[in-house]
Amino acid sequence: MTRLIAAAAAPAPLWNSFEAAVRQTFRSMTAPAAEASVFESLDREQARIRQSSRMWLVG
C-alpha cells in the first residue's frame, strides 16, 4: 500500500516548472541594459507609425 502512495505522489513535474519559472525570472532581471541607439530607433519607428496613421485618418 505504501508503494502505491509513493508512486501517486510525484511532485517532480511541479518542481521542474517552478524551477524553470524562477530561472526565467532571474534571467529577465539580470538582462544587460539596452543601448541608447535601441531607444532612438524605437522612437523613430513610433514617430513614423504615428505620422502614417495620421495620414490615413486624414486621407
Legacy VTK file of the C-alpha trace (Angstrom):
# vtk DataFile Version 3.0
C-alpha trace
ASCII
DATASET POLYDATA
POINTS 59 float
0.000 0.000 0.000
2.823 2.437 0.709
4.208 1.701 -2.726
1.007 2.958 -4.347
1.010 6.124 -2.257
4.639 6.842 -3.063
4.028 6.264 -6.768
0.993 8.539 -6.798
2.828 11.458 -5.195
5.194 12.568 -7.951
5.851 16.292 -7.394
8.788 16.376 -9.817
6.916 17.995 -12.763
5.563 20.731 -10.495
9.015 21.375 -9.048
10.563 21.458 -12.527
8.087 24.049 -13.771
8.555 26.145 -10.638
12.326 25.954 -11.015
12.061 26.937 -14.682
9.881 29.931 -13.757
12.393 31.076 -11.143
15.254 30.732 -13.626
13.377 32.709 -16.283
12.565 35.453 -13.789
16.190 35.661 -12.706
17.335 35.825 -16.348
14.927 38.648 -17.136
16.018 40.629 -14.076
19.714 40.257 -14.904
19.442 41.035 -18.625
22.012 43.512 -19.934
20.822 47.087 -20.322
19.862 48.259 -23.788
21.978 50.867 -25.541
20.649 54.352 -26.255
20.607 53.644 -30.009
17.955 50.978 -29.455
15.663 53.508 -27.799
16.344 56.056 -30.518
15.373 53.600 -33.235
12.211 52.698 -31.315
11.305 56.383 -31.022
11.856 56.883 -34.767
9.678 53.883 -35.592
6.899 55.033 -33.270
7.017 58.515 -34.802
6.797 57.012 -38.292
3.793 54.898 -37.267
2.092 57.918 -35.703
2.680 60.001 -38.826
1.398 57.324 -41.194
-1.697 56.736 -39.062
-2.460 60.473 -39.096
-2.166 60.482 -42.874
-4.535 57.516 -43.013
-7.064 59.312 -40.808
-6.866 62.496 -42.888
-6.802 60.755 -46.263
LINES 1 60
59 0 1 2 3 4 5 6 7 8 9 10 11 12 13 14 15 16 17 18 19 20 21 22 23 24 25 26 27 28 29 30 31 32 33 34 35 36 37 38 39 40 41 42 43 44 45 46 47 48 49 50 51 52 53 54 55 56 57 58
